[in-house]
Amino acid sequence: MTKVSFMNDLNARVDEINKKLDELLRRVNTLQDFLLQLSTALEAANVKAVERELLSQIAVEIDEELSSFRRERPSNCPLRDLCTRRVEKAAFRVLQTFAYKGADDALKELRGHVEAVGKHAEDCPSDGCLKSAVRIFKVLEELVEHSKQTVAFRREIFRQWGNFDEIDEEEVADMLTSISNSMRIKILKILSKGRKNYVDIERMTGMRGGHLQFHLRNLIDTGYVTQEKPKGKYLITSKGLKVLKLMCELKREKEPTL
C-alpha cells in the first residue's frame, strides 16, 4: 500500500468515526432532552395533584365558614339574601381561579373582593354580619397562602428527587442517631456560643465522667464537634452549626398544612 493510499484510507476511517461520534452525540442529546421533558412533566403532574388535593381541602374549609356565616346572619336584615349570594359567589370565584390559574391569581381575585367589601361597608346595616363576611375572605386568604407555600415546598422536594439516590443510608442513620439524643443537642447548643473546656461543659450540662465523655466522643466521631488538641477546648464544627440551623428550620418552618 502506497503512502498516499494509506493516508486516504486513514482519512476515510477518521471521517467514518467522526460521523459515528456525531450520531452518538445526537442520540445522547436527544436522550437528555427526553429525560428533562419527562422530569418536568413528572414535576408538573405531582404539583397539579398537590394543588387538587389542596383545593379540595380549601373548599371544605370555606363551606364550613359559609355555613357559619348563614347561621349568624340577622333574620330581619333587608340585604340578607343579596349579601349572602355575593359572598358565596365571591368565594366560588376565588376557588375557581385557584383551580384554573393558581394561587397568585386567586389571591389577586380575592383581594379585589376584599376591596369591594370595604367600599360598601357603610351600606351594611349589621356590623356583626359584615365581620363574618370579612372573616370568610380572611380565612380564604390564609388557606390560599398556605397552599402556595405547600406547592412551593413540595415542588422543591420533587426537584431534589435525583439527589436522594446519593444518600448513603447507613452513614445518614449514624449522623441522625448522634443527634437524636437531647444531651448531645444541648452540648451543640453550648458550643455554638463559643469553644469550651471540659470543665465548662461539665458545669453547663450537669453531666460528668464517662457519660459526658461518651457523648463528646460520639459528636466528634460524626464530625459535629472537634477538639483543638488533646485535653484542649472543644468547639462546634461547621457541620454541627448546619445541624443546629436545620433543627431551627424544622421547628420554625414545618411543611405548611391546612
C-alpha positions, 0 to 999 in steps of 0.5 A: 500500500502506497503512502498516499493510499494509506493516508486516504484510507486513514482519512476515510476511517477518521471521517467514518468515526467522526460521523459515528461520534456525531450520531452518538452525540445526537442520540445522547442529546436527544436522550437528555432532552427526553429525560428533562421533558419527562422530569418536568412533566413528572414535576408538573403532574405531582404539583397539579395533584398537590394543588387538587388535593389542596383545593379540595381541602380549601373548599371544605374549609370555606363551606364550613365558614359559609355555613357559619356565616348563614347561621349568624346572619340577622333574620330581619336584615333587608340585604340578607339574601343579596349579601349572602349570594355575593359572598358565596359567589365571591368565594366560588370565584376565588376557588375557581381561579385557584383551580384554573390559574393558581394561587397568585391569581386567586389571591389577586381575585380575592383581594379585589373582593376584599376591596369591594367589601370595604367600599360598601361597608357603610351600606351594611346595616349589621356590623356583626354580619359584615365581620363574618363576611370579612372573616370568610375572605380572611380565612380564604386568604390564609388557606390560599397562602398556605397552599402556595407555600405547600406547592412551593415546598413540595415542588422543591422536594420533587426537584431534589428527587435525583439527589436522594439516590446519593444518600448513603443510608447507613452513614445518614442513620449514624449522623441522625442517631448522634443527634437524636439524643437531647444531651448531645443537642444541648452540648451543640447548643453550648458550643455554638456560643463559643469553644469550651473546656471540659470543665465548662461543659461539665458545669453547663450540662450537669453531666460528668465522667464517662457519660459526658465523655461518651457523648463528646466522643460520639459528636466528634466521631460524626464530625459535629464537634472537634477538639483543638488538641488533646485535653484542649477546648472543644468547639462546634464544627461547621457541620454541627452549626448546619445541624443546629440551623436545620433543627431551627428550620424544622421547628420554625418552618414545618411543611405548611398544612391546612 
